[in-house]
Amino acid sequence: MIKYLGSKRRLVPSIVALAEAQGARTALDLFTGTTRVAQALKAAGCSVTAVDVTRTAEVLARCYVASDADDPAVGPDRVAAAVERLNRLPGEPGYVTETFCQNARYFRPENGARIDAVRRAIEDEYAGTPLWPVLLTSLLEAADRVDSTTGVQMAYLKQWAPRATKPLELRPPQLIAGAGTAIRGDAAALVAGGGLGHVDLAYLDPPYNQHRYDANYHVWETVVAADEPDHYGVAAKRVDLREPGTRSVFNGKRTMPAALAGVVENVDATVVVLSYNDESWLTLDELVDMCALRGAVEVLAFDSARYVGARIGIHGPTGAKVGTVSHLRNVEYLIVAGPGATVSRMAAALPDARFDHHRAARPTLAYAGRREVDPD
């Protein structure tokens, strides 16, 4: 699994427990990222639709959510044979080597040359086939295992990470049996357009702040696109990241609240599960009011370690520590909203996490609309 800021690894068992308590058979993961939650819901028996705006997330979703392990076209023998062949390819330096190994230092040059060679072979030999997203996912995960960063690609380490000295090695992704759909698009626009259809459970994990995932993981975006873009800065970011039109409304402090409120209100789901934390732009009270448009609300709270950058500390351009970290833990929330009896049953599945938010289930925000909720 690719290292991703905001990963919900610790919350996955709780999210699956909520889905099982509801009896969900269909689910929507609207900000899917690495697809960790979507994969777990699919493995639990749900037919999952995974949505995200980035190229990287779309490829991961096409591999882990849309691909069916029981489909002979992506059977284990076919995938293993293709991976074995790609692992035998000698390195051929290209854009990745020049940009991310020489101009920047995300990978050792020998691994960059292998990434170049394998990416070219995947496009030449597998484009348009069911194996393309599976093999590209295998390459992304292999590259992630030998990178030299703290996780995000805003910078690289001053000294090579120990893992960066290991040779690039692709492994067959572990596919999941069952149905699923992968969609690349803006969550607000897709929900407003009504084209996603009805689901039993919609899981929402929107961005918490101004940091963009296409910028935080721009190397993966470029490897997926294979478009050899012009780049800027020490981090060698894609120049298109500077274009105003590429910024999501969810990454703006003034635009995010209304956008999220619209998604929460209008997503076509019986139950909404909203994931957020106590370092976000919106307060818990605001989120509860927002979700109360859908009916009853329960809040589940989980103590969690903060992201790896907080544990490493604050450093300046020279690598010297320039500040102190205020805290190392935060609170992750799951806010469950929908018909009363269903929401109560779901929250009862996680009794130790229930949090008394002391709020009436009624909207008070200026941007809150009106919604009729059917009784359970």
Buried (B, 14 or more C-beta within 10 A) or exposed (E): BBBBBBBBEEBBEBBBBBBBBBEBEBBBBBBBBBBBBBBBBBBBBBBBBBBBBBBBBBBBBBBBBBBBBEEEEBBEEBBEEBBEBBBEBEBBBBBBBBBBBEEBBBBBBBBBBBBBBBBBBBEEBBEEBBBBBBBBBBBBBBBBBBBBBBBBBBBBBEEEBEEBEEEBEBEBBEBBEBEBBBBBBBBBEBBBEEEBEEBBBBBBBBBBEEEBBBBBBBBBBBBBEBEEBEBEEEBBBBEBBEEEEEBBBBBBEEBBBBBBBBBBBBBEBBBBBBBBBEBBBBEBEBBBBBBBBBBBBBBBBBEBEBBEBBEEEEBEEEEEEEEEEEEEEBBBBBBBBBBBEBBBBBBEBBEEBEBEBEBEBEBEBEEBEEEEBEEB
